[in-house]
Amino acid sequence: MQQQDVRMPIERRKTREIRVGDVRIGGDNPVVVQSMTNTDTRDVEATVEQIRQLAEAGCEIARVAVLNEGAAWAIGQIRQQVSIPLIADIHFDHRLAVMSLEAGADALRINPGNIGGRKNVDAVVDAARAHNASIRVGVNSGSVEKALLDKFGGPTPEAMVESALGHVRMLEERNFFETKISLKSSSVLHTIDAYRLLAGRCDYPLHIGVTEAGTLMRGAVKSSVGLGILLWQGIGDTLRISLTDDPVKEMSVAWELLRALGLRYRGPEIISCPTCGRTEIGLINLAEEVERRLEGVTDSFKVAVMGCVVNGPGEAREADIGVAGGRDKGIIFRKGEIVRTVKGGAKLLEAFMEELDSFLAERKKG
């Protein structure tokens, strides 16, 4: 007997709404996917190319590191050539924040407490207000002030929250509220606890992420666990999957995470069964080839790649289109109904690709 799919809707935390360029964050808006370039921002051509690749893969906001004046002024040229908003990532030097906004940055990522005294904070807030820019107050476990480390005995979730709220108060004192907050730790559990605490103490939108998460596999697992728990509890208005890898790879992890929670959908969902002793076709290769064929497709539908012609169509009957293979035989099905039988395992991939092209053409026609 097939189990009924009963889903508990996620009740999102209510926050105020802010904007990063033309992207709205918080309020009733969907969770926004972000990333950060790893190019030298002064290399305009390389940075533009990477942002274009990110946008094509589903990135909605890109952050760039601003290490010096050359990087700040490069933002102007970059902004003219990309379609998604840019956030300037600033550490310590308030002048770079002001220059970046004047050059065309849509938002800043700063810690108001480490850019100097009152005059410096005033200058940054005045520039943000003049350019209709928002500010992300970003606190990492490694950036917590010494006084708070001493008070809480280390970079605990409580220390991170106090640090963030202290920085935010500097902006509130200047009647600036176009703010979102991030608290990042390399510890999944500390990250979860910190955001839970913060969510109960303010209504600002939150940017969530696990920092220094690691390479592709480890980073994807740590980020998905931490962010998945937070999103399931309604916490998180924008996110980044941080990977020690090409940032474009962060996009597929982010969108699969959002899909798994039923929050957003982009591109086809590909389901495939694990191999076992009954598998008589090259299922792994078949699934990988299907994934490659569907790269760049943004339409949302379900594709099944199954290793058993007996149970495959039934187990994947909700798939819009699917393939199942056995010894020297394969079948192609739509919504559980067989539409084509293929003799010869070597011909199965080619036949399925033909059927998949036909399926995509039909969807394009509407």
Secondary structure, 3 states (H helix, E strand, C coil): CCCCCCCCCCCCCCCCEEEECCEEEECCCCCEEEEECCCCCCCHHHHHHHHHHHHHCCCCEEEEECCCHHHHHHHHHHHHHCCCCEEEECCCCHHHHHHHHHHCCCEEEECHHHCCCHHHHHHHHHHHHHCCCEEEEEEEHHHCCHHHHHHHCCCCHHHHHHHHHHHHHHHHCCCCCCEEEEEECCCHHHHHHHHHHHHCCCCCCEEECCCCCCCHHHHHHHHHHHHHHHHHCCCCCEECCCCCCCCHHHHHHHHHHHHHCCCCCCCCEEEECCCCCCCCCCHHHHHHHHHHHCCCCCCCCEEEEECCCCCHHHHCCCCCEEEEEECCEEEEEECCEEEEEEECHHHHHHHHHHHHHHHHHHHHHC
